[in-house]
Structures are given as structure tokens and as C-alpha cells.
Amino acid sequence: MHQPLKVRILDRDYPLLVQAGDVETMQDVARRVDQRMRAFKEQHPDQPDLVAAVITALFLAEELDGARETSDVLVAALDRETDHLDRKLSEVLAEVDPISIQE
């Protein structure tokens, strides 16, 4: 079920519809976006809000891309380790005498 939510970014309210369970997450995301845009505006006070929004979106997209790359590397390493452990477990199980386990 969707729930209405109003977030405030750079002193403007934005009405949203979010899943009921995502309200706190979306509020947190909106706070972080607002903080990033305010930081940009502090460094570049002459730039319009739209420029601040676009630049902030580009920075956030770049961070997301980096996080995805890191995640891909970690998942690949985890897959290699899982395969290694699976092979080792198979080797150990192949050496176990099933009759001695039952006794």
C-alpha cells in the first residue's frame, strides 16, 4: 500500500507516494540529497537550484556506480570462496566411510 509523504529539499516541498515500509528510508534519502545540494550551493552560491540538483545527481550516480563495482568484486570473491569450500567439502565427504558414520 502506498503512503503519501512530503519531503523538503532546498526549502521546497515534494509530495511523494511511497510504500508504507519505505517512509523512513525515503525521508533519510531526502535528507541526504538536501544536505548534498546545500553543500554544493554553499560552494557555488551563484548557481541555480537546477544546476545544484543536476550536479548532485551526477555525484550520487557516480557514487552508486562505484558502490556497484565494489559489490560486483565482493560478490565474485564470495562466489570463488564458496566454490572452493564446496570442492573441499565434497572431497572430505568422498573420503568418509558411510558405514562408520551409521555405527
Distance bins in CASP14 RR format, pairs under 12 A and 6 or more apart:
PFRMAT RR
TARGET T0000
AUTHOR 0000-0000-0000
RMODE 2
METHOD distances of the structure
MODEL  1
1 17 0 0 0 0 1 0 0 0 0 0 0
1 18 0 0 0 0 0 1 0 0 0 0 0
1 19 1 0 0 1 0 0 0 0 0 0 0
1 20 1 0 1 0 0 0 0 0 0 0 0
1 21 0 0 0 0 1 0 0 0 0 0 0
1 22 0 0 0 0 0 1 0 0 0 0 0
1 23 0 0 0 0 0 1 0 0 0 0 0
2 15 0 0 0 0 0 1 0 0 0 0 0
2 16 0 0 0 0 1 0 0 0 0 0 0
2 17 1 0 1 0 0 0 0 0 0 0 0
2 18 1 0 0 1 0 0 0 0 0 0 0
2 19 1 0 0 1 0 0 0 0 0 0 0
2 20 1 0 0 1 0 0 0 0 0 0 0
2 21 0 0 0 0 0 1 0 0 0 0 0
2 22 0 0 0 0 1 0 0 0 0 0 0
2 23 0 0 0 0 0 1 0 0 0 0 0
2 26 0 0 0 0 0 1 0 0 0 0 0
3 15 0 0 0 0 0 1 0 0 0 0 0
3 16 0 0 0 0 1 0 0 0 0 0 0
3 17 1 0 0 1 0 0 0 0 0 0 0
3 18 1 0 0 1 0 0 0 0 0 0 0
3 19 1 0 0 1 0 0 0 0 0 0 0
3 20 1 0 1 0 0 0 0 0 0 0 0
3 21 1 0 0 1 0 0 0 0 0 0 0
3 22 0 0 0 0 1 0 0 0 0 0 0
3 23 1 0 0 1 0 0 0 0 0 0 0
3 24 0 0 0 0 0 1 0 0 0 0 0
3 26 0 0 0 0 1 0 0 0 0 0 0
3 27 0 0 0 0 0 1 0 0 0 0 0
4 13 0 0 0 0 0 1 0 0 0 0 0
4 14 0 0 0 0 0 1 0 0 0 0 0
4 15 1 0 0 1 0 0 0 0 0 0 0
4 16 1 0 0 1 0 0 0 0 0 0 0
4 17 1 0 1 0 0 0 0 0 0 0 0
4 18 0 0 0 0 1 0 0 0 0 0 0
4 19 0 0 0 0 0 1 0 0 0 0 0
4 20 0 0 0 0 0 1 0 0 0 0 0
4 23 0 0 0 0 1 0 0 0 0 0 0
4 26 0 0 0 0 0 1 0 0 0 0 0
5 13 0 0 0 0 0 1 0 0 0 0 0
5 14 0 0 0 0 1 0 0 0 0 0 0
5 15 1 0 0 1 0 0 0 0 0 0 0
5 16 1 0 1 0 0 0 0 0 0 0 0
5 17 1 0 0 1 0 0 0 0 0 0 0
5 18 1 0 1 0 0 0 0 0 0 0 0
5 19 0 0 0 0 0 1 0 0 0 0 0
5 20 0 0 0 0 1 0 0 0 0 0 0
5 21 0 0 0 0 0 1 0 0 0 0 0
5 22 0 0 0 0 1 0 0 0 0 0 0
5 23 1 0 1 0 0 0 0 0 0 0 0
5 24 0 0 0 0 1 0 0 0 0 0 0
5 25 0 0 0 0 0 1 0 0 0 0 0
5 26 1 0 0 1 0 0 0 0 0 0 0
5 27 1 0 0 1 0 0 0 0 0 0 0
5 28 0 0 0 0 0 1 0 0 0 0 0
5 29 0 0 0 0 0 1 0 0 0 0 0
5 30 0 0 0 0 1 0 0 0 0 0 0
6 12 0 0 0 0 0 1 0 0 0 0 0
6 13 1 0 1 0 0 0 0 0 0 0 0
6 14 1 0 0 1 0 0 0 0 0 0 0
6 15 1 0 1 0 0 0 0 0 0 0 0
6 16 1 0 0 1 0 0 0 0 0 0 0
6 17 0 0 0 0 0 1 0 0 0 0 0
6 18 0 0 0 0 0 1 0 0 0 0 0
6 23 0 0 0 0 0 1 0 0 0 0 0
6 26 0 0 0 0 0 1 0 0 0 0 0
6 27 0 0 0 0 1 0 0 0 0 0 0
6 30 0 0 0 0 1 0 0 0 0 0 0
7 13 1 0 0 1 0 0 0 0 0 0 0
7 14 1 0 1 0 0 0 0 0 0 0 0
7 15 0 0 0 0 1 0 0 0 0 0 0
7 16 1 0 0 1 0 0 0 0 0 0 0
7 17 0 0 0 0 0 1 0 0 0 0 0
7 18 0 0 0 0 1 0 0 0 0 0 0
7 23 0 0 0 0 0 1 0 0 0 0 0
7 24 0 0 0 0 0 1 0 0 0 0 0
7 25 0 0 0 0 0 1 0 0 0 0 0
7 26 1 0 0 1 0 0 0 0 0 0 0
7 27 1 0 0 1 0 0 0 0 0 0 0
7 28 0 0 0 0 0 1 0 0 0 0 0
7 29 0 0 0 0 1 0 0 0 0 0 0
7 30 1 1 0 0 0 0 0 0 0 0 0
7 31 0 0 0 0 1 0 0 0 0 0 0
7 32 0 0 0 0 0 1 0 0 0 0 0
7 33 0 0 0 0 1 0 0 0 0 0 0
7 34 0 0 0 0 1 0 0 0 0 0 0
8 14 1 0 0 1 0 0 0 0 0 0 0
8 15 0 0 0 0 0 1 0 0 0 0 0
8 16 0 0 0 0 0 1 0 0 0 0 0
8 27 0 0 0 0 1 0 0 0 0 0 0
8 30 1 0 0 1 0 0 0 0 0 0 0
8 31 0 0 0 0 1 0 0 0 0 0 0
8 33 0 0 0 0 0 1 0 0 0 0 0
8 34 1 0 0 1 0 0 0 0 0 0 0
8 35 0 0 0 0 0 1 0 0 0 0 0
8 37 0 0 0 0 0 1 0 0 0 0 0
8 38 0 0 0 0 0 1 0 0 0 0 0
9 16 0 0 0 0 0 1 0 0 0 0 0
9 26 0 0 0 0 0 1 0 0 0 0 0
9 27 0 0 0 0 0 1 0 0 0 0 0
9 29 0 0 0 0 0 1 0 0 0 0 0
9 30 1 0 0 1 0 0 0 0 0 0 0
9 31 0 0 0 0 1 0 0 0 0 0 0
9 32 0 0 0 0 0 1 0 0 0 0 0
9 33 1 0 1 0 0 0 0 0 0 0 0
9 34 1 0 1 0 0 0 0 0 0 0 0
9 35 0 0 0 0 1 0 0 0 0 0 0
9 36 0 0 0 0 1 0 0 0 0 0 0
9 37 1 0 0 1 0 0 0 0 0 0 0
9 38 0 0 0 0 1 0 0 0 0 0 0
9 41 0 0 0 0 0 1 0 0 0 0 0
9 49 0 0 0 0 1 0 0 0 0 0 0
9 52 0 0 0 0 1 0 0 0 0 0 0
9 53 0 0 0 0 1 0 0 0 0 0 0
9 56 0 0 0 0 1 0 0 0 0 0 0
9 57 0 0 0 0 0 1 0 0 0 0 0
10 30 0 0 0 0 0 1 0 0 0 0 0
10 33 0 0 0 0 1 0 0 0 0 0 0
10 34 1 0 0 1 0 0 0 0 0 0 0
10 35 0 0 0 0 0 1 0 0 0 0 0
10 36 0 0 0 0 0 1 0 0 0 0 0
10 37 1 0 1 0 0 0 0 0 0 0 0
10 38 1 0 0 1 0 0 0 0 0 0 0
10 39 0 0 0 0 0 1 0 0 0 0 0
10 40 0 0 0 0 1 0 0 0 0 0 0
10 41 1 0 0 1 0 0 0 0 0 0 0
10 42 0 0 0 0 0 1 0 0 0 0 0
10 47 0 0 0 0 0 1 0 0 0 0 0
10 48 0 0 0 0 0 1 0 0 0 0 0
10 49 1 0 1 0 0 0 0 0 0 0 0
10 50 0 0 0 0 0 1 0 0 0 0 0
10 51 0 0 0 0 0 1 0 0 0 0 0
10 52 1 0 0 1 0 0 0 0 0 0 0
10 53 1 0 0 1 0 0 0 0 0 0 0
10 56 0 0 0 0 1 0 0 0 0 0 0
11 34 0 0 0 0 1 0 0 0 0 0 0
11 37 0 0 0 0 0 1 0 0 0 0 0
11 38 0 0 0 0 1 0 0 0 0 0 0
11 41 0 0 0 0 0 1 0 0 0 0 0
11 49 0 0 0 0 1 0 0 0 0 0 0
11 52 0 0 0 0 0 1 0 0 0 0 0
12 30 0 0 0 0 0 1 0 0 0 0 0
12 33 0 0 0 0 0 1 0 0 0 0 0
12 34 0 0 0 0 1 0 0 0 0 0 0
12 37 0 0 0 0 0 1 0 0 0 0 0
12 49 1 0 0 1 0 0 0 0 0 0 0
12 50 0 0 0 0 0 1 0 0 0 0 0
12 52 0 0 0 0 0 1 0 0 0 0 0
12 53 0 0 0 0 0 1 0 0 0 0 0
13 30 0 0 0 0 0 1 0 0 0 0 0
13 34 0 0 0 0 0 1 0 0 0 0 0
14 26 0 0 0 0 0 1 0 0 0 0 0
14 27 0 0 0 0 0 1 0 0 0 0 0
14 29 0 0 0 0 0 1 0 0 0 0 0
14 30 1 0 0 1 0 0 0 0 0 0 0
14 33 0 0 0 0 1 0 0 0 0 0 0
14 34 0 0 0 0 0 1 0 0 0 0 0
14 53 0 0 0 0 0 1 0 0 0 0 0
15 26 0 0 0 0 0 1 0 0 0 0 0
15 30 0 0 0 0 0 1 0 0 0 0 0
16 22 0 0 0 0 1 0 0 0 0 0 0
16 23 0 0 0 0 1 0 0 0 0 0 0
16 25 0 0 0 0 0 1 0 0 0 0 0
16 26 1 0 0 1 0 0 0 0 0 0 0
16 27 0 0 0 0 1 0 0 0 0 0 0
16 29 0 0 0 0 0 1 0 0 0 0 0
16 30 0 0 0 0 1 0 0 0 0 0 0
17 23 0 0 0 0 0 1 0 0 0 0 0
17 26 0 0 0 0 0 1 0 0 0 0 0
18 24 0 0 0 0 1 0 0 0 0 0 0
18 25 0 0 0 0 1 0 0 0 0 0 0
18 26 1 0 1 0 0 0 0 0 0 0 0
18 27 0 0 0 0 1 0 0 0 0 0 0
18 28 0 0 0 0 0 1 0 0 0 0 0
18 29 0 0 0 0 0 1 0 0 0 0 0
18 30 0 0 0 0 0 1 0 0 0 0 0
19 25 0 0 0 0 1 0 0 0 0 0 0
19 26 0 0 0 0 1 0 0 0 0 0 0
20 26 0 0 0 0 0 1 0 0 0 0 0
21 27 0 0 0 0 0 1 0 0 0 0 0
22 28 0 0 0 0 0 1 0 0 0 0 0
22 29 0 0 0 0 1 0 0 0 0 0 0
22 30 0 0 0 0 0 1 0 0 0 0 0
23 29 0 0 0 0 0 1 0 0 0 0 0
23 30 0 0 0 0 0 1 0 0 0 0 0
24 30 0 0 0 0 0 1 0 0 0 0 0
24 31 0 0 0 0 0 1 0 0 0 0 0
25 31 0 0 0 0 0 1 0 0 0 0 0
25 32 0 0 0 0 0 1 0 0 0 0 0
26 32 0 0 0 0 0 1 0 0 0 0 0
26 33 0 0 0 0 0 1 0 0 0 0 0
27 33 0 0 0 0 0 1 0 0 0 0 0
27 34 0 0 0 0 0 1 0 0 0 0 0
28 34 0 0 0 0 0 1 0 0 0 0 0
28 35 0 0 0 0 0 1 0 0 0 0 0
29 35 0 0 0 0 0 1 0 0 0 0 0
29 36 0 0 0 0 0 1 0 0 0 0 0
29 60 0 0 0 0 1 0 0 0 0 0 0
29 64 0 0 0 0 0 1 0 0 0 0 0
30 36 0 0 0 0 0 1 0 0 0 0 0
30 37 0 0 0 0 0 1 0 0 0 0 0
31 37 0 0 0 0 0 1 0 0 0 0 0
31 38 0 0 0 0 0 1 0 0 0 0 0
32 38 0 0 0 0 0 1 0 0 0 0 0
32 39 0 0 0 0 0 1 0 0 0 0 0
32 56 0 0 0 0 1 0 0 0 0 0 0
32 59 0 0 0 0 0 1 0 0 0 0 0
32 60 0 0 0 0 1 0 0 0 0 0 0
32 63 0 0 0 0 0 1 0 0 0 0 0
33 39 0 0 0 0 0 1 0 0 0 0 0
33 40 0 0 0 0 0 1 0 0 0 0 0
33 52 0 0 0 0 0 1 0 0 0 0 0
33 53 0 0 0 0 1 0 0 0 0 0 0
33 55 0 0 0 0 0 1 0 0 0 0 0
33 56 1 0 0 1 0 0 0 0 0 0 0
33 57 0 0 0 0 1 0 0 0 0 0 0
33 59 0 0 0 0 0 1 0 0 0 0 0
33 60 1 0 0 1 0 0 0 0 0 0 0
34 40 0 0 0 0 0 1 0 0 0 0 0
34 41 0 0 0 0 0 1 0 0 0 0 0
34 49 0 0 0 0 0 1 0 0 0 0 0
34 52 0 0 0 0 0 1 0 0 0 0 0
34 53 0 0 0 0 0 1 0 0 0 0 0
34 56 0 0 0 0 1 0 0 0 0 0 0
35 41 0 0 0 0 0 1 0 0 0 0 0
35 42 0 0 0 0 0 1 0 0 0 0 0
35 52 0 0 0 0 0 1 0 0 0 0 0
35 56 0 0 0 0 1 0 0 0 0 0 0
35 59 0 0 0 0 0 1 0 0 0 0 0
35 60 0 0 0 0 0 1 0 0 0 0 0
36 42 0 0 0 0 0 1 0 0 0 0 0
36 43 0 0 0 0 0 1 0 0 0 0 0
36 52 0 0 0 0 1 0 0 0 0 0 0
36 53 0 0 0 0 1 0 0 0 0 0 0
36 55 0 0 0 0 1 0 0 0 0 0 0
36 56 1 0 1 0 0 0 0 0 0 0 0
36 57 0 0 0 0 1 0 0 0 0 0 0
36 58 0 0 0 0 0 1 0 0 0 0 0
36 59 1 0 0 1 0 0 0 0 0 0 0
36 60 1 0 0 1 0 0 0 0 0 0 0
36 61 0 0 0 0 0 1 0 0 0 0 0
36 62 0 0 0 0 0 1 0 0 0 0 0
36 63 0 0 0 0 1 0 0 0 0 0 0
37 43 0 0 0 0 0 1 0 0 0 0 0
37 44 0 0 0 0 0 1 0 0 0 0 0
37 47 0 0 0 0 0 1 0 0 0 0 0
37 48 0 0 0 0 0 1 0 0 0 0 0
37 49 1 0 0 1 0 0 0 0 0 0 0
37 50 0 0 0 0 0 1 0 0 0 0 0
37 51 0 0 0 0 0 1 0 0 0 0 0
37 52 1 0 1 0 0 0 0 0 0 0 0
37 53 1 0 0 1 0 0 0 0 0 0 0
37 54 0 0 0 0 0 1 0 0 0 0 0
37 55 0 0 0 0 1 0 0 0 0 0 0
37 56 1 0 1 0 0 0 0 0 0 0 0
37 57 0 0 0 0 1 0 0 0 0 0 0
37 58 0 0 0 0 0 1 0 0 0 0 0
37 59 0 0 0 0 0 1 0 0 0 0 0
37 60 0 0 0 0 0 1 0 0 0 0 0
38 44 0 0 0 0 0 1 0 0 0 0 0
38 45 0 0 0 0 0 1 0 0 0 0 0
38 49 0 0 0 0 0 1 0 0 0 0 0
38 52 0 0 0 0 1 0 0 0 0 0 0
38 53 0 0 0 0 0 1 0 0 0 0 0
38 56 0 0 0 0 1 0 0 0 0 0 0
39 45 0 0 0 0 0 1 0 0 0 0 0
39 52 0 0 0 0 1 0 0 0 0 0 0
39 55 0 0 0 0 0 1 0 0 0 0 0
39 56 0 0 0 0 1 0 0 0 0 0 0
39 59 0 0 0 0 1 0 0 0 0 0 0
40 46 0 0 0 0 0 1 0 0 0 0 0
40 47 1 0 0 1 0 0 0 0 0 0 0
40 48 0 0 0 0 0 1 0 0 0 0 0
40 49 0 0 0 0 1 0 0 0 0 0 0
40 50 0 0 0 0 0 1 0 0 0 0 0
40 51 0 0 0 0 1 0 0 0 0 0 0
40 52 1 0 1 0 0 0 0 0 0 0 0
40 53 0 0 0 0 1 0 0 0 0 0 0
40 54 0 0 0 0 1 0 0 0 0 0 0
40 55 1 0 1 0 0 0 0 0 0 0 0
40 56 1 0 1 0 0 0 0 0 0 0 0
40 57 0 0 0 0 0 1 0 0 0 0 0
40 58 0 0 0 0 0 1 0 0 0 0 0
40 59 0 0 0 0 1 0 0 0 0 0 0
40 60 0 0 0 0 0 1 0 0 0 0 0
41 47 1 0 0 1 0 0 0 0 0 0 0
41 48 0 0 0 0 1 0 0 0 0 0 0
41 49 1 0 0 1 0 0 0 0 0 0 0
41 50 0 0 0 0 0 1 0 0 0 0 0
41 51 0 0 0 0 1 0 0 0 0 0 0
41 52 1 0 1 0 0 0 0 0 0 0 0
41 53 0 0 0 0 0 1 0 0 0 0 0
41 55 0 0 0 0 1 0 0 0 0 0 0
41 56 0 0 0 0 1 0 0 0 0 0 0
42 52 0 0 0 0 0 1 0 0 0 0 0
43 51 0 0 0 0 0 1 0 0 0 0 0
43 52 0 0 0 0 1 0 0 0 0 0 0
43 55 0 0 0 0 0 1 0 0 0 0 0
43 56 0 0 0 0 0 1 0 0 0 0 0
44 51 1 0 0 1 0 0 0 0 0 0 0
44 52 1 0 0 1 0 0 0 0 0 0 0
44 55 0 0 0 0 1 0 0 0 0 0 0
44 56 0 0 0 0 0 1 0 0 0 0 0
45 51 0 0 0 0 0 1 0 0 0 0 0
45 52 0 0 0 0 1 0 0 0 0 0 0
46 52 0 0 0 0 0 1 0 0 0 0 0
47 53 0 0 0 0 0 1 0 0 0 0 0
47 54 0 0 0 0 1 0 0 0 0 0 0
47 55 1 0 0 1 0 0 0 0 0 0 0
47 56 0 0 0 0 0 1 0 0 0 0 0
48 54 0 0 0 0 1 0 0 0 0 0 0
48 55 0 0 0 0 0 1 0 0 0 0 0
49 55 0 0 0 0 0 1 0 0 0 0 0
49 56 0 0 0 0 0 1 0 0 0 0 0
50 56 0 0 0 0 0 1 0 0 0 0 0
50 57 0 0 0 0 0 1 0 0 0 0 0
51 57 0 0 0 0 0 1 0 0 0 0 0
51 58 0 0 0 0 0 1 0 0 0 0 0
52 58 0 0 0 0 0 1 0 0 0 0 0
52 59 0 0 0 0 0 1 0 0 0 0 0
53 59 0 0 0 0 0 1 0 0 0 0 0
53 60 0 0 0 0 0 1 0 0 0 0 0
54 60 0 0 0 0 0 1 0 0 0 0 0
54 61 0 0 0 0 0 1 0 0 0 0 0
55 61 0 0 0 0 0 1 0 0 0 0 0
55 62 0 0 0 0 0 1 0 0 0 0 0
56 62 0 0 0 0 0 1 0 0 0 0 0
56 63 0 0 0 0 0 1 0 0 0 0 0
57 63 0 0 0 0 0 1 0 0 0 0 0
57 64 0 0 0 0 0 1 0 0 0 0 0
58 64 0 0 0 0 0 1 0 0 0 0 0
58 65 0 0 0 0 0 1 0 0 0 0 0
59 65 0 0 0 0 0 1 0 0 0 0 0
59 66 0 0 0 0 0 1 0 0 0 0 0
60 66 0 0 0 0 0 1 0 0 0 0 0
60 67 0 0 0 0 0 1 0 0 0 0 0
61 67 0 0 0 0 0 1 0 0 0 0 0
61 68 0 0 0 0 0 1 0 0 0 0 0
62 68 0 0 0 0 0 1 0 0 0 0 0
62 69 0 0 0 0 0 1 0 0 0 0 0
63 69 0 0 0 0 0 1 0 0 0 0 0
63 70 0 0 0 0 0 1 0 0 0 0 0
64 70 0 0 0 0 0 1 0 0 0 0 0
64 71 0 0 0 0 0 1 0 0 0 0 0
65 71 0 0 0 0 0 1 0 0 0 0 0
65 72 0 0 0 0 0 1 0 0 0 0 0
66 72 0 0 0 0 1 0 0 0 0 0 0
66 73 0 0 0 0 0 1 0 0 0 0 0
66 74 0 0 0 0 0 1 0 0 0 0 0
67 73 0 0 0 0 0 1 0 0 0 0 0
67 74 0 0 0 0 0 1 0 0 0 0 0
68 74 0 0 0 0 0 1 0 0 0 0 0
68 75 0 0 0 0 0 1 0 0 0 0 0
69 75 0 0 0 0 0 1 0 0 0 0 0
69 76 0 0 0 0 0 1 0 0 0 0 0
70 76 0 0 0 0 0 1 0 0 0 0 0
70 77 0 0 0 0 0 1 0 0 0 0 0
71 77 0 0 0 0 0 1 0 0 0 0 0
71 78 0 0 0 0 0 1 0 0 0 0 0
72 78 0 0 0 0 0 1 0 0 0 0 0
72 79 0 0 0 0 0 1 0 0 0 0 0
73 79 0 0 0 0 0 1 0 0 0 0 0
73 80 0 0 0 0 0 1 0 0 0 0 0
74 80 0 0 0 0 0 1 0 0 0 0 0
74 81 0 0 0 0 0 1 0 0 0 0 0
75 81 0 0 0 0 0 1 0 0 0 0 0
75 82 0 0 0 0 0 1 0 0 0 0 0
76 82 0 0 0 0 0 1 0 0 0 0 0
76 83 0 0 0 0 0 1 0 0 0 0 0
77 83 0 0 0 0 0 1 0 0 0 0 0
77 84 0 0 0 0 0 1 0 0 0 0 0
78 84 0 0 0 0 0 1 0 0 0 0 0
78 85 0 0 0 0 0 1 0 0 0 0 0
79 85 0 0 0 0 0 1 0 0 0 0 0
79 86 0 0 0 0 0 1 0 0 0 0 0
80 86 0 0 0 0 0 1 0 0 0 0 0
80 87 0 0 0 0 0 1 0 0 0 0 0
81 87 0 0 0 0 0 1 0 0 0 0 0
81 88 0 0 0 0 0 1 0 0 0 0 0
82 88 0 0 0 0 0 1 0 0 0 0 0
82 89 0 0 0 0 0 1 0 0 0 0 0
83 89 0 0 0 0 0 1 0 0 0 0 0
83 90 0 0 0 0 0 1 0 0 0 0 0
84 90 0 0 0 0 0 1 0 0 0 0 0
84 91 0 0 0 0 0 1 0 0 0 0 0
85 91 0 0 0 0 0 1 0 0 0 0 0
85 92 0 0 0 0 0 1 0 0 0 0 0
86 92 0 0 0 0 0 1 0 0 0 0 0
86 93 0 0 0 0 0 1 0 0 0 0 0
87 93 0 0 0 0 0 1 0 0 0 0 0
87 94 0 0 0 0 0 1 0 0 0 0 0
88 94 0 0 0 0 0 1 0 0 0 0 0
88 95 0 0 0 0 0 1 0 0 0 0 0
89 95 0 0 0 0 0 1 0 0 0 0 0
89 96 0 0 0 0 0 1 0 0 0 0 0
90 96 0 0 0 0 0 1 0 0 0 0 0
93 101 0 0 0 0 0 1 0 0 0 0 0
95 101 0 0 0 0 0 1 0 0 0 0 0
96 102 0 0 0 0 0 1 0 0 0 0 0
97 103 0 0 0 0 1 0 0 0 0 0 0
END
